[in-house]
Amino acid sequence: MADHAKKKITWEKLWRLFLAPGERIELKSRSIAFGVFMGILPVWGFQLIIGMPLAFLFKLNKALFFVFIHISMLPFTPLFWMASLLAGNLLMGRPLIIHDWQHISLKDLRAEGVSFFLGGIVLAVVAGIATYFISMGILYYRRRMKYDQIKMKRAMS
């Protein structure tokens, strides 16, 4: 059996490859944040078609982008839809929830659609920015922990 066939692929090795140890933390965080942004953006099924060329254009980590664009998959989809609608209604000064479904008009549906779209854009931007800073913090913390472990090993030997 060939030497390369004996090597086991573990989740830890795959995760290390996935996080691309040689890449800058800022680039990884941008890739993650852009994936979350595109995943929430209300373009209904075109997130990957729009986002992947942009990820190439911005020279992002495509693997990280691809994983985090799937944030809007089930079971989170209804949560993002509701949050988008609530945020849009709040921004437009409309009631947060329609209580009278029996007397809803086409005008009301159109206004709800605009609220949903506006709220989805705002939610995507806010989630993308928050994800950027959170991922930066986590990745810097992991790097610091790694360097601290190396220092401890050197000090003990």
C-alpha positions in Angstrom: 0.0 0.0 0.0 1.3 3.4 -0.9 2.5 5.7 1.9 -0.1 8.4 1.2 -2.9 5.9 1.3 -2.1 5.0 5.0 -2.6 8.6 6.2 -5.9 9.1 7.9 -7.8 12.2 7.3 -9.2 13.5 10.6 -11.5 16.3 11.3 -8.7 18.2 13.0 -6.4 17.9 9.9 -9.3 18.9 7.6 -10.2 21.9 9.8 -6.5 23.0 9.8 -6.4 22.8 6.0 -9.7 24.5 5.8 -8.5 27.4 8.0 -5.4 27.8 5.8 -2.7 28.4 8.4 -0.7 30.7 6.1 -3.5 33.1 5.5 -4.0 36.4 7.4 -6.6 36.4 10.0 -8.2 39.5 8.5 -8.7 37.7 5.2 -10.3 34.7 6.9 -12.6 37.0 8.9 -13.6 38.9 5.7 -14.3 35.5 4.0 -16.5 34.4 6.9 -18.3 37.7 7.2 -18.9 37.9 3.5 -20.4 34.4 3.5 -22.7 35.3 6.3 -23.7 38.5 4.6 -24.5 36.7 1.3 -26.2 33.9 3.1 -28.7 36.3 4.7 -29.1 38.8 1.8 -32.6 38.4 0.4 -31.7 37.3 -3.2 -33.6 34.0 -2.9 -31.4 31.2 -4.2 -28.9 33.4 -6.0 -26.5 33.9 -3.1 -23.9 31.4 -4.4 -24.2 32.5 -8.0 -23.7 36.1 -7.0 -21.3 35.5 -4.1 -18.7 33.1 -5.6 -17.6 35.4 -8.4 -17.3 38.2 -5.9 -15.3 36.0 -3.6 -12.9 35.4 -6.5 -12.8 39.1 -7.3 -12.1 40.1 -3.7 -9.5 37.2 -3.4 -11.3 35.7 -0.3 -10.9 32.2 1.1 -13.5 30.4 -1.0 -13.8 27.4 1.3 -14.7 29.6 4.3 -17.1 31.7 2.2 -18.8 28.6 0.8 -19.4 27.1 4.3 -20.7 30.3 5.9 -23.0 31.2 3.0 -25.0 28.2 4.1 -26.1 30.0 7.3 -29.5 30.5 5.8 -30.2 26.8 5.5 -32.9 25.1 7.5 -33.6 25.3 10.5 -32.4 28.9 10.5 -34.3 30.1 7.4 -37.6 30.9 9.2 -35.7 32.8 11.9 -34.0 35.0 9.3 -37.2 35.6 7.5 -39.0 36.7 10.6 -36.1 38.8 11.7 -36.0 40.5 8.3 -39.7 41.2 8.3 -39.6 42.6 11.9 -36.5 44.7 11.2 -38.1 46.1 8.0 -41.3 46.9 9.7 -39.5 48.6 12.5 -37.4 50.7 10.0 -40.5 51.7 8.0 -42.6 52.5 11.1 -45.2 49.8 10.4 -46.8 47.5 13.0 -44.4 44.7 13.7 -47.0 41.9 13.1 -50.2 41.9 11.1 -53.0 40.9 13.3 -55.9 41.0 10.9 -55.2 38.4 8.2 -58.8 38.3 7.0 -58.8 41.9 5.7 -55.3 42.1 4.2 -55.0 43.8 0.8 -52.5 43.7 -2.0 -51.2 47.1 -0.8 -50.5 45.5 2.6 -48.7 42.6 0.9 -46.6 44.9 -1.2 -45.6 46.9 1.9 -44.7 43.7 3.8 -42.6 42.6 0.8 -40.7 46.0 0.8 -40.3 45.7 4.6 -39.0 42.1 4.3 -36.5 43.1 1.6 -35.2 46.2 3.4 -35.0 44.3 6.7 -33.1 41.5 5.0 -30.5 43.9 3.7 -30.1 45.6 7.0 -29.9 42.2 8.8 -27.3 40.9 6.3 -25.1 44.0 6.8 -25.4 44.0 10.6 -24.8 40.2 10.8 -21.8 40.5 8.4 -20.2 43.2 10.4 -20.8 41.4 13.7 -19.5 38.2 12.3 -16.3 39.9 11.0 -15.5 41.2 14.5 -16.4 38.0 16.3 -14.4 35.9 13.9 -11.4 38.3 14.2 -11.6 37.9 18.0 -11.8 34.2 17.9 -9.0 33.7 15.4 -6.7 36.1 17.3 -7.5 34.3 20.5 -6.7 30.9 18.9 -3.4 32.3 17.6 -2.4 33.7 21.0 -3.3 30.4 22.7 -1.2 28.5 20.1 1.8 30.8 20.7 1.4 30.5 24.5 1.4 26.7 24.2 4.6 26.9 22.1 6.2 29.1 24.7 5.2 26.7 27.5 6.7 23.8 25.6 10.0 25.7 25.1 10.1 26.8 28.7 9.6 23.2 29.9 12.3 21.7 27.8 
